[in-house]
Amino acid sequence: MTAATELDIRQVEQFLFREARYADEHDYDAWEALWTDDALYWVPAGDDTSDPATVVAVVYDNRNRISTRLKQLRTGKRYSQSPPSNLRRTVSNVEFLGVEGEDTVVAANFVLAESRVRGTEIWAGRTTYRLRVVDGELKLAYKKVDLVNADQALPTMAFLI
């Protein structure tokens, strides 16, 4: 891999599937290693076209905040994730959207089943990713998760979506 435009759909799909598996299996070290130093992780609340710096978001993390979020999850003392949710997601409909600078922009649909003591929640939406080749490895520079029900009251989400 030498340029964003040289990525093929199969290697992109494999990367997205692996990222989902790391999140589902609470493999925080592997999941964190996928991100670039300038990464942004955003889950809008309601209107996904708003400026996330000026409106409430479910998640709006820069790289430092991603690291802090993972440190909290690693302690095992985060009440909302004690015990951790059992998670499994399906990623589908992967498509290339274009190239922005050195990043390849792709999107995919997902359905996520979360099983907890309180019951089972089904989460669904569309994720937009910016992928970048760094030192020969594919990395995640941006992840925006648009939930299908973001305009409604959401149950507690203290896991990696």
N, C-alpha and C positions, 0 to 999 in steps of 0.2 A: 504494500500500500504506500503510495507516494503522494497522491493528491486526492482531495475530496471527490473529484469527479470520477475517479477510478474505482470507487466502491461499487460492489455489485449487490444485488438484492439479497442473495443468500448470506453473505457475510454480515450484512446489516441485520437480517432476521436473526441470525445466530447470536449476535451481540445483544439484541433486544430480549431474546428468550433468556439469555444468561443473566442479564440485569434483572429481569422479573424473578428468576429462580433465586438469585441472591437475596432479593427483598423478601420473597415468600418464606425462605428458609432462615431468615434473620441472620444471614452471613454478612454482618455489618462491615467487617474488614474488607471483604471482597467487593461489596457494593461501593464502599467509599473509594476504593482504588480505581473505580471506573471513571471518576470525575476529573475534569481538568481543574487547574488552579483558579480559573476565573469563572467557575460554574455558577449556574443559577437554577434553582428548583422552585417551581411555582404551581400552586393549586389555587386558582381563583375561587372566590366566593361570589356567586351570582354572575355578574357581567364580566365575561372574559376579555372584553376589549378595553377595560379600564386600565388606568396606570396603577400597577401594583404597589408603587411607592406611595400612593396617596389614598388608596382605598383598602378596606379590610380584605385579607386573603386567608384561606385556610392554611396555606404554607407559602412563604415567600422567603427563601433562604439563599444567601450567597454561600460561597465555599466555606467560609469560617462557620457560619450558622449550620450548614450541613454537618460539619465535624462535631459541633456542640450537640446537635440533635442525636447523633449516633453515640456520643459519649454517654448521654442520658439513657439511651436504650440499652447500652452495654452493661449498665450498673445492675439491671434486673430489679431495680427499685422503683421503676416508673409505674405508679399505681394502675394507670389505665392499661398497662401491658404486663400485668402480673396476675396470672401467667400470660405469656405471649399469645397473641391470636394465632390460630392455625389459619394459614393463608394459602390459596392457590389461585393463580390467574391464568387466563388464556389471552394471548396477544395475537391479533389477527389483522387482516386488511392493511398490511404494511405497504406504504407507498412513498416514493421519492417526491418531495415538493420543490426541490431546487437546491441551489448552492448560495450561501451567503458568506462571502469572504473565503476563509479556509474551512468553513463548516458545511457539511451536507445536512440539509433539513429533510427529515422524514416524519411521517405520522403513522399511527397505528391505533386501532380500536382495542379495548380490553374489557374483560369481565373478570371480576375478582370476588371470590367467595371468602368471607371472613367468618370463622367459627370461634365463638367465645362462650364463656359461662352464661352470659346474658342472652345468647342465641346466635343466630346466623344472620349476617348482613350480606347483601349483594351490592357491590359497587360496580359501576360501569362508566365508560367514557371514551374519550379520544385523547391520546397523548401526542404532543409534538416534541420532537427531539432535534437537537443540533449535535451532530457527531463530528469529531475531529480526529485526524490521525496525528498522534504525538509520539515521537520516537518510534515510529513503526507500529504503534498500537492504536486501535480504535478507542476513543474516549468520549465521554458524555460531557458536553459543554453547557447544555441547557435541556431542561425537561419541564414541560408545561402540561399539567393534567387537567383537562376539562371534564368534570363530572357531569353526567346527564341530569342529575338532580341538584346541581349547585345552587339553584334558585330557591331551594327549600331548606328547612331546618335539617342539618346533618347530624347523625349520631357521632359520638366521639370517634375520632380517627387519630390514633397515636401510633400508627405503624407507617411503613414506607409504602406509599401508593404509587 
